[in-house]
Amino acid sequence: MIEASIQSGNKQPIDINRLADIRRKAFEQGISVIQILEDTGGYTPDELVQQLGQLLHIPVLEMKAIHTLNPAFDRLPFAEAIMHECALFRRDQNYLLAVSNPFSSKLRAWAEERFDMAVEWYLVHPADLTAFLRNKKKPCAPWIRYYPPLS
């Protein structure tokens, strides 16, 4: 069940109706939903991801947690991770799929088709995912600094 509204202090609440309007606006403008929410909602990036995770019922991965996980580039290669704005991690016998754009209309269908094992979905801020990916490939691929940030 999706909660009707999530609010933090004096910040604009994020509710399902507002989220639907922002999704339409983001599509029309060709920018990410998260970017519009950051620009208009008054949330810090961490607060915003926490609020979205709560509203969408997706657990959140923070940067400090990402650093404790093992990337599974053998199951989801680096280039494919960038293309789909996500990263796959191993934790014990489980796989975690960290997604930075849960609003992508094609992401879930792609992931269901792509992986032959169960994956747990997690929400990650786009800047955190970009920083992680840049850090992982920097020694091997100096061109990554020219790659634009994930939206």
C-alpha positions as CSV (number, residue, x, y, z in Angstrom):
1,M,0.0,0.0,0.0
2,I,1.4,3.4,-0.9
3,E,1.2,6.1,1.7
4,A,-0.8,9.2,0.8
5,S,1.7,11.7,1.9
6,I,5.2,12.0,3.4
7,Q,6.3,15.2,4.9
8,S,9.4,16.4,6.8
9,G,9.3,19.7,8.7
10,N,8.5,22.8,6.6
11,K,9.3,21.1,3.4
12,Q,6.8,20.4,0.6
13,P,5.1,17.1,1.2
14,I,5.6,14.4,-1.4
15,D,2.4,12.7,-2.1
16,I,1.1,10.4,-4.8
17,N,-0.7,13.2,-6.7
18,R,2.2,15.6,-6.6
19,L,4.5,12.8,-7.6
20,A,2.3,12.0,-10.7
21,D,2.4,15.7,-11.7
22,I,6.2,15.8,-11.3
23,R,6.6,12.7,-13.3
24,R,4.6,14.3,-16.2
25,K,6.6,17.5,-15.9
26,A,9.9,15.6,-15.8
27,F,8.9,13.7,-19.0
28,E,7.9,16.9,-20.8
29,Q,11.2,18.6,-19.8
30,G,13.4,15.6,-20.3
31,I,14.9,15.7,-16.8
32,S,14.7,13.4,-13.8
33,V,11.9,13.3,-11.3
34,I,14.6,13.5,-8.5
35,Q,16.0,16.6,-10.0
36,I,12.7,18.4,-10.0
37,L,12.0,17.2,-6.4
38,E,15.4,18.5,-5.3
39,D,14.8,21.8,-7.0
40,T,11.3,22.4,-5.7
41,G,10.9,20.3,-2.5
42,G,13.5,21.8,-0.2
43,Y,14.9,18.4,0.7
44,T,18.6,17.6,0.9
45,P,19.6,14.7,-1.4
46,D,19.6,12.2,1.5
47,E,16.3,13.4,2.9
48,L,14.7,13.2,-0.5
49,V,15.9,9.6,-1.2
50,Q,14.7,8.6,2.3
51,Q,11.3,10.2,1.6
52,L,10.9,8.6,-1.8
53,G,12.0,5.2,-0.4
54,Q,9.3,5.5,2.3
55,L,6.6,6.6,-0.2
56,L,7.5,4.0,-2.8
57,H,8.3,1.2,-0.3
58,I,11.8,0.7,-1.6
59,P,14.6,0.4,0.9
60,V,17.4,3.0,0.6
61,L,21.1,2.4,0.2
62,E,23.2,5.2,1.5
63,M,26.8,5.8,0.3
64,K,28.3,4.4,3.5
65,A,26.4,1.2,3.0
66,I,27.4,1.0,-0.7
67,H,31.0,1.0,0.3
68,T,30.5,-2.2,2.4
69,L,29.0,-4.1,-0.5
70,N,30.7,-6.1,-3.2
71,P,29.8,-5.0,-6.8
72,A,28.7,-7.8,-9.0
73,F,30.2,-6.5,-12.3
74,D,30.5,-10.2,-13.5
75,R,26.6,-10.3,-13.4
76,L,25.9,-6.7,-14.5
77,P,28.9,-5.2,-16.4
78,F,29.9,-1.6,-15.8
79,A,28.7,-0.3,-19.1
80,E,25.3,-1.9,-18.7
81,A,25.0,-0.5,-15.2
82,I,25.6,3.0,-16.5
83,M,23.1,2.6,-19.3
84,H,20.3,1.5,-16.9
85,E,21.3,3.8,-14.0
86,C,21.8,1.0,-11.5
87,A,24.4,-1.3,-10.0
88,L,24.2,-4.8,-8.8
89,F,25.8,-5.8,-5.5
90,R,26.4,-9.1,-3.6
91,R,25.7,-9.4,0.1
92,D,26.3,-12.9,1.3
93,Q,24.2,-15.1,-1.0
94,N,21.9,-12.2,-2.0
95,Y,21.9,-9.7,-4.9
96,L,20.9,-6.1,-4.4
97,L,20.0,-3.9,-7.3
98,A,20.6,-0.3,-6.5
99,V,18.5,1.9,-8.8
100,S,18.8,5.7,-9.1
101,N,15.7,6.1,-11.3
102,P,12.8,4.1,-9.9
103,F,10.5,6.0,-12.3
104,S,12.0,4.6,-15.4
105,S,9.2,2.9,-17.4
106,K,11.5,0.2,-18.8
107,L,13.7,-0.6,-15.8
108,R,11.6,-3.2,-14.1
109,A,10.9,-5.1,-17.3
110,W,14.5,-5.0,-18.2
111,A,15.6,-6.2,-14.8
112,E,13.1,-9.1,-14.8
113,E,14.4,-10.2,-18.2
114,R,18.0,-9.5,-17.5
115,F,18.6,-11.4,-14.2
116,D,18.1,-15.1,-13.8
117,M,18.3,-14.9,-10.0
118,A,16.3,-13.0,-7.4
119,V,17.4,-9.4,-6.8
120,E,16.3,-7.1,-4.0
121,W,15.6,-3.6,-5.2
122,Y,17.1,-0.6,-3.4
123,L,16.9,3.1,-4.0
124,V,20.1,5.1,-4.2
125,H,20.6,8.8,-4.9
126,P,21.8,9.4,-8.5
127,A,24.9,11.3,-7.3
128,D,25.9,8.5,-4.9
129,L,25.6,5.9,-7.7
130,T,27.6,8.2,-10.1
131,A,30.3,8.6,-7.4
132,F,30.4,4.9,-6.8
133,L,30.7,4.0,-10.5
134,R,33.3,6.7,-11.1
135,N,35.4,5.5,-8.2
136,K,35.2,1.9,-9.3
137,K,36.3,2.5,-12.8
138,K,38.7,5.5,-12.4
139,P,41.9,3.4,-12.3
140,C,40.8,1.4,-15.4
141,A,39.1,4.0,-17.5
142,P,40.2,7.6,-17.3
143,W,37.5,8.5,-19.8
144,I,34.9,8.1,-17.0
145,R,35.5,11.7,-15.9
146,Y,34.0,12.8,-19.2
147,Y,30.9,10.7,-18.8
148,P,27.9,12.9,-17.8
149,P,26.3,12.3,-14.4
150,L,23.4,9.8,-14.3
151,S,20.1,11.6,-14.3
